[in-house]
Amino acid sequence: MDEFGADVVIIGAGAAGVCAAIEAADAGASVLLVDRFSGGGASRVSGGVVYAGGGTPQQRAAGVDDSVDAMYAYLRMETGDVVSERTLRRFCEESADMVAWLERQGVPFEGSMCDYKTSYPSNKHYLYYSGSELSGGFRDVAKPAPRGHRVKGPGTSGKLLMKQLLATARRRGVRVLPQTQAMNLITDDSGNVTGVLTRTLRDAPPWVRARHARLADWAAKPGIYVPAMRRSLHQRVERIERKHARELRIVARRGVVLAAGGFIVNRAMVREHAPAYRGGLDLGTAADDGSGIRMGVEVGGRTAELDRVSAWRFLTPPSAFLGGLLVGADGRRIIDESRYGAAIGERMIAEHGGRGWLLVDEPIVAEARRDGRKQGQWFATLQLRYLLGKGRVTGGTIEEVATRAGIDPAGLAATYAEYQRGPDPAGKPADFARPLDTPPYSLIDVSVKPNLGYPCPMLTLGGLVVDEDTGAVAGVRGLYAAGRTAVGICSRSYVSGLSLADCVFSGRRAGLHGARGTDRVDKNENVF
């Protein structure tokens, strides 16, 4: 069995892992970045949105007045006490510098602000309200500001983000070892983590490595949209690995950083920790199987927030749908429709069995048809086509449309009457409310279920407990964790861009302290 090594060994070449690698290299450490596939991870197939504020250059260019205090107040409401007030404030205070740091790594941003509320903007806009900042209950406590900084690139721009970060890491002297699967951590007699045992295709024939890379890329995308395709492709990837991979022992002289993603594709782990979350679209790659969390636990780490799963039931685009009423099978209101899609998804799953219908009238349908294509990306256009086609029933009265949809007519009629009297009982701000007084009425089925026409993306948020100051895994020396392998800023509640921002924040922290070997695991008051 061969042996390989570096000062800092990083498992996973997504945003957290690559940011850790750059920071460790800048601190003077030799760095080895290991990835099961070709790098990029779930970050590569993401929308490329980074949550940042407090006065970034992009906000200033758009004429946005934001402050660290306003950003902190909003995120404290969203994230609860998953991290200490000190850490959350540090995240907010360093936010603008984080964007500047990414720009220095070659990641482009722009301050072209989206003038409508959406879950993901068109290619004309790269700054937008990516959470619930404008929703009732939030805007009165925290001054709203657009903080969704989308990497400036066409389509879902996570691909560009990771291309630039990986190129920068290589320029910094980071060695990248692709097509290498981490199996177990290696410890010494004192329990200190000293390396990683892997299986690698490093010395496999070129045609084997090329085929493995091609199948893995297809499994990631477009496979992410077609679960059966991804499973089939990944089975072929695994067959190649079983036949051609060989063991490689990697020595870490200062520390190991686990940045291997979450566990959304590990159905057994999801059933164990979050059984209500089923029927969604796994937002990740085949490597988001919980292996990083498992390896950390095996050497003495502990976990938290594993029951937290973010399920995205977006109602926009088009923004016209914010004027509708989201109701359950009993016809009663579910939530303020202007809330972020993860808050909507959580309420639907936790209290309504994942079922929900959006009540709209004819003017909203007409506006949705008119604006749908120009307000979103291609996938949003396809979803709108489904929602206004197979996903919709109509009726001349509230009772008639409820009967056709199979929900309680009396409950829907009562909800409608209460809404029409105003003000909105769910707290939806007046600038999103619509009169809903022009039949025919439509009920659009937005339930969470396996559905290629209108999927519900899901990702896991919990992970290994780490020290707030260093990213060291609590109770284990020589081991660090970052991104969705660790508990972090977004592990209680997610809004668009917060996971990538936390990957940058926690990845840089783990890389810096891994290079220094400063695993301060004894400060329990700073552990989250």
C-alpha angles and dihedrals in degrees: 000000000000125000128219131174155174140174091261124024117195123197112209129030100218123115095290094047097045093046088050090050094051093047093047092049091049088053089059101259127133106242134203116192113199123195131175091221131015100301135268100084120191089331089068093058093042128100091259094237120153118194108224138146147139092113110324118181088250092055092048091049089055092049093249118155108210134156139195089244093055092047091048093048092052096046092046088058092047102041101034116197098326087122129023121269088246094056095045091050091049089051090053094043092051094042099098091044089051091059090047090050091052090050089054087056089057099263110141125218133175137197099227099137124214110233096203133058112259143151092232126002132230123257090273094069135055104168121059148143098276100175140029095294093125096043128108113275093027108058092055092054102035123032104243122238134165107257103163103112107190117199106251104252137104121275119352099353101201087102091062091045093056095041090058096043094048091048090051092049091054091049088054090058098258111155112223119206108191129186090035122128119207109224108172141353120246120225135185127231090279094053095253114146108244104166151330134267110220143172113226142186090205093121099032118119114280093246090055092052091046093051092046091051093048095049092045091051092050091047090054095046132038084006091070088070095046110047095188090054092049093051092050094048093046091052088058090048090053092050090055091049094049092050103040110021121100133194119271123183113211121199120212111199096190109013152324122239118205110209099149099134130243133301106255094126092051098089093184091057092046091050090049098048106022108018095165091065105085135124094045135119111264105238101208143050130279087269091067088089100122093256093133091051091046093051091050093050092048091062095046107281122138131218139221139181093026089142091062113101124166112222114187115214098170118188093188146109107075097055090209089078090069086076092063130089119247110214139174131229089281090058092245126131118268105192145325101294093219091067120110115277094249091056089050092048093048093051092047093050098040098045109017106037090251093296125129144147130202115223113211136159132226098275091054091050091049092049091047091053091048099046103028099090097045096044100056149028125273094272091055089052091053091048092050090052089055095045094051091043122035093005096059139076125183138205141173093237136031091250093049096051091046091053092050092050093048097242129124109285095199092050093049092047090052091048091049094049093049091049093049092054090057163210095113107262091209091057098246108164116253093243089066098041121101129195096239091203103128117087148238092080124207132205112202116200108230096164121149106251140123100291128145090196093060111008125185109224115216135188134176120246107188130081145132119352110244139182111266095222100045111015090238114155107251112255097008124093119216094020129107133175135200143171118017092341086072138049106260148152095305099039094107101036133006134210125175112287096014095102094051090044089051090048089057093043097045095036094055090046094051093045094050095048093039088058089050094042091230103148099164099184097155097076099091093173089065098047123108 
